[in-house]
């Protein structure tokens, strides 16, 4: 069983959480100007790195707060957790699409 450290509640069992997708996505300011193909790309195309990746998680069985986690997609290990609005932790060797300290937290 995976132990996930909620930034508000502390370490909890993985069954208390729900995956919320890739973190730090930039959405277009005016989606109505996009073609259907461009909008589909915004909605459905995500990075699929082998290694560290920033993800959104929801603590559904606890505080019901969203937070970001850096998870290694190879080992499934959670390397860091941080609250929305905080900078992603810099990780050496982060895969493309992984967190960078300059990313705006979502």
Biopython code that builds the backbone (N, CA, C, O; Angstrom):
import numpy as np
from Bio.PDB.StructureBuilder import StructureBuilder

atoms = [
    (1, "UNK", "N", (0.852, -1.174, 0.000)),
    (1, "UNK", "CA", (0.000, 0.000, 0.000)),
    (1, "UNK", "C", (0.893, 1.230, 0.000)),
    (1, "UNK", "O", (1.923, 1.266, 0.674)),
    (2, "UNK", "N", (0.495, 2.219, -0.749)),
    (2, "UNK", "CA", (1.247, 3.463, -0.860)),
    (2, "UNK", "C", (0.834, 4.412, 0.255)),
    (2, "UNK", "O", (-0.351, 4.549, 0.556)),
    (3, "UNK", "N", (1.808, 5.061, 0.862)),
    (3, "UNK", "CA", (1.565, 6.057, 1.896)),
    (3, "UNK", "C", (1.767, 7.428, 1.261)),
    (3, "UNK", "O", (2.854, 7.733, 0.771)),
    (4, "UNK", "N", (0.722, 8.254, 1.268)),
    (4, "UNK", "CA", (0.780, 9.590, 0.679)),
    (4, "UNK", "C", (0.722, 10.609, 1.798)),
    (4, "UNK", "O", (-0.134, 10.528, 2.679)),
    (5, "UNK", "N", (1.633, 11.571, 1.761)),
    (5, "UNK", "CA", (1.690, 12.597, 2.805)),
    (5, "UNK", "C", (0.862, 13.803, 2.369)),
    (5, "UNK", "O", (1.301, 14.590, 1.530)),
    (6, "UNK", "N", (-0.321, 13.947, 2.931)),
    (6, "UNK", "CA", (-1.167, 15.110, 2.661)),
    (6, "UNK", "C", (-0.496, 16.330, 3.307)),
    (6, "UNK", "O", (-0.080, 16.249, 4.463)),
    (7, "UNK", "N", (-0.381, 17.464, 2.589)),
    (7, "UNK", "CA", (0.244, 18.643, 3.182)),
    (7, "UNK", "C", (-0.516, 19.198, 4.384)),
    (7, "UNK", "O", (0.058, 19.941, 5.181)),
    (8, "UNK", "N", (-1.796, 18.853, 4.532)),
    (8, "UNK", "CA", (-2.603, 19.349, 5.645)),
    (8, "UNK", "C", (-2.774, 18.307, 6.755)),
    (8, "UNK", "O", (-2.762, 18.656, 7.935)),
    (9, "UNK", "N", (-2.932, 17.036, 6.387)),
    (9, "UNK", "CA", (-3.269, 15.986, 7.356)),
    (9, "UNK", "C", (-2.114, 15.067, 7.720)),
    (9, "UNK", "O", (-2.195, 14.340, 8.710)),
    (10, "UNK", "N", (-1.055, 15.086, 6.948)),
    (10, "UNK", "CA", (0.057, 14.187, 7.196)),
    (10, "UNK", "C", (-0.102, 12.879, 6.431)),
    (10, "UNK", "O", (-0.973, 12.774, 5.568)),
    (11, "UNK", "N", (0.729, 11.877, 6.734)),
    (11, "UNK", "CA", (0.720, 10.611, 6.003)),
    (11, "UNK", "C", (-0.597, 9.849, 6.168)),
    (11, "UNK", "O", (-1.105, 9.675, 7.276)),
    (12, "UNK", "N", (-1.129, 9.402, 5.030)),
    (12, "UNK", "CA", (-2.371, 8.620, 5.015)),
    (12, "UNK", "C", (-2.262, 7.529, 3.951)),
    (12, "UNK", "O", (-1.431, 7.605, 3.047)),
    (13, "UNK", "N", (-3.107, 6.524, 4.075)),
    (13, "UNK", "CA", (-3.157, 5.423, 3.126)),
    (13, "UNK", "C", (-3.682, 5.903, 1.775)),
    (13, "UNK", "O", (-4.528, 6.796, 1.719)),
    (14, "UNK", "N", (-3.188, 5.320, 0.700)),
    (14, "UNK", "CA", (-3.548, 5.760, -0.651)),
    (14, "UNK", "C", (-5.048, 5.658, -0.955)),
    (14, "UNK", "O", (-5.528, 6.372, -1.835)),
    (15, "UNK", "N", (-5.798, 4.809, -0.268)),
    (15, "UNK", "CA", (-7.221, 4.662, -0.554)),
    (15, "UNK", "C", (-8.008, 5.928, -0.203)),
    (15, "UNK", "O", (-9.155, 6.075, -0.626)),
    (16, "UNK", "N", (-7.405, 6.844, 0.566)),
    (16, "UNK", "CA", (-8.068, 8.098, 0.930)),
    (16, "UNK", "C", (-7.961, 9.163, -0.155)),
    (16, "UNK", "O", (-8.556, 10.233, -0.027)),
    (17, "UNK", "N", (-7.212, 8.888, -1.222)),
    (17, "UNK", "CA", (-6.917, 9.903, -2.233)),
    (17, "UNK", "C", (-7.444, 9.522, -3.607)),
    (17, "UNK", "O", (-7.667, 8.348, -3.902)),
    (18, "UNK", "N", (-7.637, 10.533, -4.437)),
    (18, "UNK", "CA", (-8.002, 10.337, -5.844)),
    (18, "UNK", "C", (-7.041, 11.124, -6.711)),
    (18, "UNK", "O", (-6.716, 12.277, -6.426)),
    (19, "UNK", "N", (-6.594, 10.480, -7.772)),
    (19, "UNK", "CA", (-5.698, 11.094, -8.741)),
    (19, "UNK", "C", (-6.456, 12.153, -9.533)),
    (19, "UNK", "O", (-7.598, 11.930, -9.934)),
    (20, "UNK", "N", (-5.826, 13.307, -9.761)),
    (20, "UNK", "CA", (-6.488, 14.398, -10.466)),
    (20, "UNK", "C", (-5.827, 14.813, -11.765)),
    (20, "UNK", "O", (-6.196, 15.841, -12.333)),
    (21, "UNK", "N", (-4.865, 14.050, -12.251)),
    (21, "UNK", "CA", (-4.230, 14.360, -13.524)),
    (21, "UNK", "C", (-2.924, 15.118, -13.374)),
    (21, "UNK", "O", (-2.430, 15.355, -12.272)),
    (22, "UNK", "N", (-2.391, 15.484, -14.518)),
    (22, "UNK", "CA", (-1.117, 16.200, -14.578)),
    (22, "UNK", "C", (-1.247, 17.596, -13.976)),
    (22, "UNK", "O", (-2.240, 18.285, -14.209)),
    (23, "UNK", "N", (-0.261, 18.008, -13.213)),
    (23, "UNK", "CA", (-0.260, 19.343, -12.595)),
    (23, "UNK", "C", (0.412, 20.357, -13.519)),
    (23, "UNK", "O", (1.114, 19.990, -14.462)),
    (24, "UNK", "N", (0.189, 21.607, -13.237)),
    (24, "UNK", "CA", (0.849, 22.731, -13.906)),
    (24, "UNK", "C", (0.504, 22.843, -15.387)),
    (24, "UNK", "O", (1.364, 23.189, -16.196)),
    (25, "UNK", "N", (-0.726, 22.559, -15.744)),
    (25, "UNK", "CA", (-1.139, 22.701, -17.136)),
    (25, "UNK", "C", (-1.555, 24.146, -17.406)),
    (25, "UNK", "O", (-2.234, 24.769, -16.590)),
    (26, "UNK", "N", (-1.150, 24.656, -18.526)),
    (26, "UNK", "CA", (-1.534, 26.009, -18.918)),
    (26, "UNK", "C", (-2.700, 25.913, -19.903)),
    (26, "UNK", "O", (-2.569, 25.325, -20.976)),
    (27, "UNK", "N", (-3.826, 26.486, -19.533)),
    (27, "UNK", "CA", (-4.984, 26.485, -20.409)),
    (27, "UNK", "C", (-5.026, 27.788, -21.210)),
    (27, "UNK", "O", (-4.593, 28.830, -20.718)),
    (28, "UNK", "N", (-5.542, 27.735, -22.435)),
    (28, "UNK", "CA", (-5.567, 28.936, -23.270)),
    (28, "UNK", "C", (-6.499, 29.990, -22.681)),
    (28, "UNK", "O", (-7.540, 29.649, -22.119)),
    (29, "UNK", "N", (-6.132, 31.283, -22.804)),
    (29, "UNK", "CA", (-6.962, 32.344, -22.246)),
    (29, "UNK", "C", (-8.318, 32.481, -22.941)),
    (29, "UNK", "O", (-9.292, 32.903, -22.317)),
    (30, "UNK", "N", (-8.388, 32.129, -24.229)),
    (30, "UNK", "CA", (-9.642, 32.238, -24.978)),
    (30, "UNK", "C", (-9.891, 30.946, -25.759)),
    (30, "UNK", "O", (-9.580, 30.874, -26.948)),
    (31, "UNK", "N", (-10.450, 29.926, -25.100)),
    (31, "UNK", "CA", (-10.654, 28.636, -25.759)),
    (31, "UNK", "C", (-11.583, 28.702, -26.967)),
    (31, "UNK", "O", (-11.515, 27.838, -27.841)),
    (32, "UNK", "N", (-12.445, 29.707, -27.030)),
    (32, "UNK", "CA", (-13.384, 29.803, -28.156)),
    (32, "UNK", "C", (-12.672, 30.079, -29.482)),
    (32, "UNK", "O", (-13.270, 29.915, -30.546)),
    (33, "UNK", "N", (-11.419, 30.489, -29.431)),
    (33, "UNK", "CA", (-10.662, 30.756, -30.656)),
    (33, "UNK", "C", (-9.964, 29.505, -31.188)),
    (33, "UNK", "O", (-9.356, 29.548, -32.257)),
    (34, "UNK", "N", (-10.044, 28.399, -30.458)),
    (34, "UNK", "CA", (-9.383, 27.169, -30.879)),
    (34, "UNK", "C", (-10.279, 26.348, -31.789)),
    (34, "UNK", "O", (-11.504, 26.381, -31.669)),
    (35, "UNK", "N", (-9.660, 25.613, -32.698)),
    (35, "UNK", "CA", (-10.411, 24.659, -33.514)),
    (35, "UNK", "C", (-10.760, 23.458, -32.630)),
    (35, "UNK", "O", (-10.238, 23.325, -31.523)),
    (36, "UNK", "N", (-11.633, 22.598, -33.118)),
    (36, "UNK", "CA", (-11.986, 21.401, -32.355)),
    (36, "UNK", "C", (-10.760, 20.530, -32.100)),
    (36, "UNK", "O", (-10.603, 19.978, -31.011)),
    (37, "UNK", "N", (-9.891, 20.408, -33.105)),
    (37, "UNK", "CA", (-8.689, 19.595, -32.946)),
    (37, "UNK", "C", (-7.754, 20.207, -31.898)),
    (37, "UNK", "O", (-7.184, 19.486, -31.080)),
    (38, "UNK", "N", (-7.598, 21.518, -31.921)),
    (38, "UNK", "CA", (-6.747, 22.181, -30.927)),
    (38, "UNK", "C", (-7.329, 22.032, -29.523)),
    (38, "UNK", "O", (-6.587, 21.788, -28.572)),
    (39, "UNK", "N", (-8.639, 22.174, -29.383)),
    (39, "UNK", "CA", (-9.283, 22.038, -28.074)),
    (39, "UNK", "C", (-9.160, 20.605, -27.565)),
    (39, "UNK", "O", (-8.934, 20.389, -26.374)),
    (40, "UNK", "N", (-9.307, 19.627, -28.454)),
    (40, "UNK", "CA", (-9.132, 18.227, -28.065)),
    (40, "UNK", "C", (-7.711, 17.994, -27.560)),
    (40, "UNK", "O", (-7.506, 17.255, -26.597)),
    (41, "UNK", "N", (-6.742, 18.615, -28.199)),
    (41, "UNK", "CA", (-5.351, 18.472, -27.762)),
    (41, "UNK", "C", (-5.174, 19.053, -26.354)),
    (41, "UNK", "O", (-4.491, 18.454, -25.523)),
    (42, "UNK", "N", (-5.776, 20.204, -26.080)),
    (42, "UNK", "CA", (-5.698, 20.821, -24.748)),
    (42, "UNK", "C", (-6.315, 19.905, -23.698)),
    (42, "UNK", "O", (-5.762, 19.751, -22.609)),
    (43, "UNK", "N", (-7.445, 19.301, -24.014)),
    (43, "UNK", "CA", (-8.177, 18.492, -23.034)),
    (43, "UNK", "C", (-7.604, 17.097, -22.807)),
    (43, "UNK", "O", (-7.621, 16.597, -21.682)),
    (44, "UNK", "N", (-7.099, 16.467, -23.860)),
    (44, "UNK", "CA", (-6.800, 15.047, -23.755)),
    (44, "UNK", "C", (-5.337, 14.645, -23.879)),
    (44, "UNK", "O", (-4.987, 13.528, -23.499)),
    (45, "UNK", "N", (-4.480, 15.501, -24.390)),
    (45, "UNK", "CA", (-3.081, 15.136, -24.568)),
    (45, "UNK", "C", (-2.288, 15.537, -23.333)),
    (45, "UNK", "O", (-2.297, 16.701, -22.934)),
    (46, "UNK", "N", (-1.605, 14.578, -22.732)),
    (46, "UNK", "CA", (-0.822, 14.817, -21.530)),
    (46, "UNK", "C", (0.566, 14.212, -21.705)),
    (46, "UNK", "O", (0.773, 13.305, -22.511)),
    (47, "UNK", "N", (1.511, 14.739, -20.927)),
    (47, "UNK", "CA", (2.846, 14.166, -20.915)),
    (47, "UNK", "C", (2.772, 12.763, -20.322)),
    (47, "UNK", "O", (1.905, 12.472, -19.498)),
    (48, "UNK", "N", (3.673, 11.912, -20.742)),
    (48, "UNK", "CA", (3.744, 10.548, -20.219)),
    (48, "UNK", "C", (5.202, 10.200, -19.963)),
    (48, "UNK", "O", (5.765, 9.322, -20.618)),
    (49, "UNK", "N", (5.818, 10.903, -18.991)),
    (49, "UNK", "CA", (7.253, 10.695, -18.764)),
    (49, "UNK", "C", (7.545, 9.388, -18.047)),
    (49, "UNK", "O", (6.693, 8.823, -17.361)),
    (50, "UNK", "N", (8.748, 8.936, -18.223)),
    (50, "UNK", "CA", (9.267, 7.807, -17.463)),
    (50, "UNK", "C", (10.187, 8.401, -16.406)),
    (50, "UNK", "O", (11.353, 8.689, -16.676)),
    (51, "UNK", "N", (9.659, 8.579, -15.208)),
    (51, "UNK", "CA", (10.414, 9.229, -14.137)),
    (51, "UNK", "C", (9.531, 10.210, -13.390)),
    (51, "UNK", "O", (8.310, 10.059, -13.391)),
    (52, "UNK", "N", (10.129, 11.228, -12.744)),
    (52, "UNK", "CA", (9.348, 12.176, -11.951)),
    (52, "UNK", "C", (8.331, 12.958, -12.772)),
    (52, "UNK", "O", (8.633, 13.445, -13.862)),
    (53, "UNK", "N", (7.133, 13.070, -12.236)),
    (53, "UNK", "CA", (6.046, 13.779, -12.905)),
    (53, "UNK", "C", (5.199, 14.478, -11.844)),
    (53, "UNK", "O", (4.873, 13.888, -10.813)),
    (54, "UNK", "N", (4.846, 15.737, -12.101)),
    (54, "UNK", "CA", (4.000, 16.488, -11.165)),
    (54, "UNK", "C", (2.540, 16.147, -11.431)),
    (54, "UNK", "O", (2.076, 16.205, -12.570)),
    (55, "UNK", "N", (1.821, 15.792, -10.368)),
    (55, "UNK", "CA", (0.424, 15.378, -10.480)),
    (55, "UNK", "C", (-0.420, 16.102, -9.439)),
    (55, "UNK", "O", (0.087, 16.579, -8.424)),
    (56, "UNK", "N", (-1.719, 16.174, -9.715)),
    (56, "UNK", "CA", (-2.683, 16.718, -8.746)),
    (56, "UNK", "C", (-3.359, 15.551, -8.044)),
    (56, "UNK", "O", (-3.684, 14.540, -8.667)),
    (57, "UNK", "N", (-3.569, 15.703, -6.732)),
    (57, "UNK", "CA", (-4.250, 14.689, -5.946)),
    (57, "UNK", "C", (-5.282, 15.371, -5.050)),
    (57, "UNK", "O", (-5.107, 16.519, -4.643)),
    (58, "UNK", "N", (-6.361, 14.645, -4.750)),
    (58, "UNK", "CA", (-7.418, 15.133, -3.874)),
    (58, "UNK", "C", (-7.533, 14.188, -2.680)),
    (58, "UNK", "O", (-7.620, 12.972, -2.850)),
    (59, "UNK", "N", (-7.534, 14.749, -1.480)),
    (59, "UNK", "CA", (-7.683, 13.943, -0.267)),
    (59, "UNK", "C", (-9.182, 13.819, 0.025)),
    (59, "UNK", "O", (-9.723, 14.564, 0.843)),
    (60, "UNK", "N", (-9.840, 12.884, -0.640)),
    (60, "UNK", "CA", (-11.299, 12.765, -0.568)),
    (60, "UNK", "C", (-11.802, 12.258, 0.783)),
    (60, "UNK", "O", (-12.883, 12.650, 1.222)),
    (61, "UNK", "N", (-11.041, 11.399, 1.441)),
    (61, "UNK", "CA", (-11.506, 10.828, 2.700)),
    (61, "UNK", "C", (-10.918, 11.553, 3.914)),
    (61, "UNK", "O", (-10.952, 11.041, 5.033)),
    (62, "UNK", "N", (-10.391, 12.729, 3.679)),
    (62, "UNK", "CA", (-9.804, 13.502, 4.769)),
    (62, "UNK", "C", (-10.239, 14.955, 4.669)),
    (62, "UNK", "O", (-11.419, 15.274, 4.815)),
    (63, "UNK", "N", (-9.287, 15.818, 4.422)),
    (63, "UNK", "CA", (-9.545, 17.265, 4.428)),
    (63, "UNK", "C", (-10.210, 17.780, 3.148)),
    (63, "UNK", "O", (-10.621, 18.939, 3.097)),
    (64, "UNK", "N", (-10.322, 16.936, 2.112)),
    (64, "UNK", "CA", (-10.930, 17.283, 0.827)),
    (64, "UNK", "C", (-10.202, 18.431, 0.128)),
    (64, "UNK", "O", (-10.815, 19.199, -0.614)),
    (65, "UNK", "N", (-8.912, 18.543, 0.365)),
    (65, "UNK", "CA", (-8.082, 19.574, -0.253)),
    (65, "UNK", "C", (-7.301, 18.978, -1.427)),
    (65, "UNK", "O", (-6.872, 17.825, -1.389)),
    (66, "UNK", "N", (-7.126, 19.799, -2.472)),
    (66, "UNK", "CA", (-6.261, 19.435, -3.587)),
    (66, "UNK", "C", (-4.822, 19.765, -3.215)),
    (66, "UNK", "O", (-4.569, 20.716, -2.475)),
    (67, "UNK", "N", (-3.887, 18.986, -3.725)),
    (67, "UNK", "CA", (-2.471, 19.288, -3.568)),
    (67, "UNK", "C", (-1.717, 18.673, -4.737)),
    (67, "UNK", "O", (-2.266, 17.872, -5.494)),
    (68, "UNK", "N", (-0.463, 19.054, -4.874)),
    (68, "UNK", "CA", (0.390, 18.525, -5.931)),
    (68, "UNK", "C", (1.380, 17.545, -5.337)),
    (68, "UNK", "O", (1.831, 17.704, -4.202)),
    (69, "UNK", "N", (1.710, 16.535, -6.114)),
    (69, "UNK", "CA", (2.709, 15.550, -5.699)),
    (69, "UNK", "C", (3.623, 15.269, -6.876)),
    (69, "UNK", "O", (3.181, 15.249, -8.024)),
    (70, "UNK", "N", (4.882, 15.054, -6.591)),
    (70, "UNK", "CA", (5.834, 14.600, -7.605)),
    (70, "UNK", "C", (5.992, 13.107, -7.386)),
    (70, "UNK", "O", (6.466, 12.656, -6.344)),
    (71, "UNK", "N", (5.577, 12.344, -8.408)),
    (71, "UNK", "CA", (5.611, 10.879, -8.304)),
    (71, "UNK", "C", (6.479, 10.328, -9.419)),
    (71, "UNK", "O", (6.379, 10.761, -10.567)),
    (72, "UNK", "N", (7.320, 9.383, -9.082)),
    (72, "UNK", "CA", (8.137, 8.706, -10.085)),
    (72, "UNK", "C", (7.261, 7.654, -10.742)),
    (72, "UNK", "O", (6.782, 6.738, -10.073)),
    (73, "UNK", "N", (7.047, 7.776, -12.044)),
    (73, "UNK", "CA", (6.138, 6.870, -12.737)),
    (73, "UNK", "C", (6.728, 5.480, -12.943)),
    (73, "UNK", "O", (6.010, 4.555, -13.325)),
    (74, "UNK", "N", (8.020, 5.322, -12.696)),
    (74, "UNK", "CA", (8.654, 4.012, -12.821)),
    (74, "UNK", "C", (8.544, 3.236, -11.511)),
    (74, "UNK", "O", (8.166, 2.065, -11.506)),
    (75, "UNK", "N", (8.875, 3.893, -10.406)),
    (75, "UNK", "CA", (8.877, 3.218, -9.107)),
    (75, "UNK", "C", (7.606, 3.444, -8.301)),
    (75, "UNK", "O", (7.379, 2.770, -7.297)),
    (76, "UNK", "N", (6.772, 4.395, -8.737)),
    (76, "UNK", "CA", (5.538, 4.797, -8.070)),
    (76, "UNK", "C", (5.804, 5.535, -6.755)),
    (76, "UNK", "O", (4.865, 5.854, -6.027)),
    (77, "UNK", "N", (7.067, 5.806, -6.450)),
    (77, "UNK", "CA", (7.434, 6.516, -5.224)),
    (77, "UNK", "C", (7.036, 7.986, -5.308)),
    (77, "UNK", "O", (7.264, 8.640, -6.326)),
    (78, "UNK", "N", (6.445, 8.498, -4.240)),
    (78, "UNK", "CA", (6.120, 9.921, -4.180)),
    (78, "UNK", "C", (7.338, 10.629, -3.603)),
    (78, "UNK", "O", (7.744, 10.379, -2.469)),
    (79, "UNK", "N", (7.913, 11.522, -4.414)),
    (79, "UNK", "CA", (9.166, 12.182, -4.072)),
    (79, "UNK", "C", (8.955, 13.466, -3.286)),
    (79, "UNK", "O", (9.815, 13.850, -2.492)),
    (80, "UNK", "N", (7.823, 14.138, -3.493)),
    (80, "UNK", "CA", (7.542, 15.397, -2.797)),
    (80, "UNK", "C", (6.056, 15.701, -2.904)),
    (80, "UNK", "O", (5.399, 15.280, -3.856)),
    (81, "UNK", "N", (5.528, 16.426, -1.934)),
    (81, "UNK", "CA", (4.167, 16.955, -1.998)),
    (81, "UNK", "C", (4.239, 18.438, -1.656)),
    (81, "UNK", "O", (5.091, 18.872, -0.880)),
    (82, "UNK", "N", (3.330, 19.203, -2.247)),
    (82, "UNK", "CA", (3.303, 20.639, -1.987)),
    (82, "UNK", "C", (1.910, 21.172, -2.285)),
    (82, "UNK", "O", (1.171, 20.610, -3.094)),
    (83, "UNK", "N", (1.569, 22.261, -1.619)),
    (83, "UNK", "CA", (0.244, 22.855, -1.759)),
    (83, "UNK", "C", (0.124, 23.647, -3.056)),
    (83, "UNK", "O", (1.126, 24.143, -3.572)),
    (84, "UNK", "N", (-1.088, 23.770, -3.585)),
    (84, "UNK", "CA", (-1.295, 24.633, -4.746)),
    (84, "UNK", "C", (-0.840, 26.051, -4.409)),
    (84, "UNK", "O", (-1.073, 26.542, -3.304)),
    (85, "UNK", "N", (-0.199, 26.691, -5.359)),
    (85, "UNK", "CA", (0.317, 28.028, -5.134)),
    (85, "UNK", "C", (1.770, 28.031, -4.710)),
    (85, "UNK", "O", (2.433, 29.064, -4.797)),
    (86, "UNK", "N", (2.276, 26.903, -4.254)),
    (86, "UNK", "CA", (3.690, 26.786, -3.911)),
    (86, "UNK", "C", (4.464, 26.338, -5.144)),
    (86, "UNK", "O", (3.924, 25.649, -6.009)),
    (87, "UNK", "N", (5.728, 26.731, -5.217)),
    (87, "UNK", "CA", (6.570, 26.318, -6.337)),
    (87, "UNK", "C", (6.870, 24.828, -6.249)),
    (87, "UNK", "O", (7.021, 24.267, -5.163)),
    (88, "UNK", "N", (6.951, 24.210, -7.403)),
    (88, "UNK", "CA", (7.331, 22.802, -7.439)),
    (88, "UNK", "C", (8.783, 22.672, -6.994)),
    (88, "UNK", "O", (9.615, 23.506, -7.350)),
    (89, "UNK", "N", (9.095, 21.646, -6.227)),
    (89, "UNK", "CA", (10.480, 21.481, -5.785)),
    (89, "UNK", "C", (11.389, 21.149, -6.957)),
    (89, "UNK", "O", (11.009, 20.366, -7.828)),
    (90, "UNK", "N", (12.578, 21.727, -6.995)),
    (90, "UNK", "CA", (13.506, 21.386, -8.080)),
    (90, "UNK", "C", (14.032, 19.965, -7.883)),
    (90, "UNK", "O", (14.464, 19.601, -6.790)),
    (91, "UNK", "N", (13.991, 19.190, -8.923)),
    (91, "UNK", "CA", (14.493, 17.822, -8.849)),
    (91, "UNK", "C", (15.545, 17.634, -9.921)),
    (91, "UNK", "O", (15.313, 17.973, -11.082)),
    (92, "UNK", "N", (16.672, 17.114, -9.561)),
    (92, "UNK", "CA", (17.699, 16.839, -10.556)),
    (92, "UNK", "C", (17.293, 15.610, -11.332)),
    (92, "UNK", "O", (16.805, 14.632, -10.767)),
    (93, "UNK", "N", (17.502, 15.672, -12.630)),
    (93, "UNK", "CA", (17.161, 14.544, -13.481)),
    (93, "UNK", "C", (15.684, 14.404, -13.740)),
    (93, "UNK", "O", (15.235, 13.328, -14.135)),
    (94, "UNK", "N", (14.903, 15.460, -13.532)),
    (94, "UNK", "CA", (13.462, 15.385, -13.776)),
    (94, "UNK", "C", (13.211, 15.145, -15.252)),
    (94, "UNK", "O", (13.871, 15.733, -16.109)),
    (95, "UNK", "N", (12.274, 14.296, -15.537)),
    (95, "UNK", "CA", (11.925, 13.966, -16.912)),
    (95, "UNK", "C", (11.210, 15.132, -17.571)),
    (95, "UNK", "O", (10.652, 15.979, -16.873)),
    (96, "UNK", "N", (11.213, 15.198, -18.900)),
    (96, "UNK", "CA", (10.443, 16.238, -19.582)),
    (96, "UNK", "C", (8.988, 16.162, -19.143)),
    (96, "UNK", "O", (8.414, 15.076, -19.053)),
    (97, "UNK", "N", (8.404, 17.301, -18.874)),
    (97, "UNK", "CA", (7.034, 17.335, -18.393)),
    (97, "UNK", "C", (6.963, 17.252, -16.888)),
    (97, "UNK", "O", (5.888, 17.401, -16.307)),
    (98, "UNK", "N", (8.091, 17.016, -16.249)),
    (98, "UNK", "CA", (8.146, 16.966, -14.805)),
    (98, "UNK", "C", (8.164, 18.365, -14.238)),
    (98, "UNK", "O", (8.148, 19.333, -14.998)),
    (99, "UNK", "N", (8.197, 18.500, -12.941)),
    (99, "UNK", "CA", (8.121, 19.818, -12.315)),
    (99, "UNK", "C", (9.398, 20.616, -12.494)),
    (99, "UNK", "O", (10.493, 20.057, -12.559)),
    (100, "UNK", "N", (9.247, 21.898, -12.570)),
    (100, "UNK", "CA", (10.359, 22.828, -12.600)),
    (100, "UNK", "C", (10.048, 23.919, -11.599)),
    (100, "UNK", "O", (8.882, 24.254, -11.391)),
    (101, "UNK", "N", (11.056, 24.472, -10.984)),
    (101, "UNK", "CA", (10.854, 25.481, -9.949)),
    (101, "UNK", "C", (10.157, 26.720, -10.498)),
    (101, "UNK", "O", (9.568, 27.475, -9.724)),
    (102, "UNK", "N", (10.204, 26.952, -11.801)),
    (102, "UNK", "CA", (9.576, 28.147, -12.370)),
    (102, "UNK", "C", (8.125, 27.927, -12.755)),
    (102, "UNK", "O", (7.440, 28.883, -13.119)),
    (103, "UNK", "N", (7.635, 26.694, -12.685)),
    (103, "UNK", "CA", (6.233, 26.433, -13.030)),
    (103, "UNK", "C", (5.305, 27.130, -12.044)),
    (103, "UNK", "O", (5.573, 27.169, -10.843)),
    (104, "UNK", "N", (4.220, 27.676, -12.563)),
    (104, "UNK", "CA", (3.200, 28.252, -11.671)),
    (104, "UNK", "C", (2.344, 27.117, -11.143)),
    (104, "UNK", "O", (1.781, 26.350, -11.924)),
    (105, "UNK", "N", (2.242, 27.003, -9.855)),
    (105, "UNK", "CA", (1.466, 25.915, -9.253)),
    (105, "UNK", "C", (-0.010, 26.133, -9.518)),
    (105, "UNK", "O", (-0.519, 27.251, -9.447)),
    (106, "UNK", "N", (-0.673, 25.049, -9.822)),
    (106, "UNK", "CA", (-2.129, 25.083, -10.054)),
    (106, "UNK", "C", (-2.831, 24.491, -8.866)),
    (106, "UNK", "O", (-4.060, 24.419, -8.848)),
]
sb = StructureBuilder()
sb.init_structure("model")
sb.init_model(0)
sb.init_chain("A")
sb.init_seg("    ")
for serial, (resi, resn, name, xyz) in enumerate(atoms, 1):
    if name == "N":
        sb.init_residue(resn, " ", resi, " ")
    sb.init_atom(name, np.array(xyz, "f"), 0.0, 1.0, " ", f" {name:<3s}", serial, name[0])
structure = sb.get_structure()
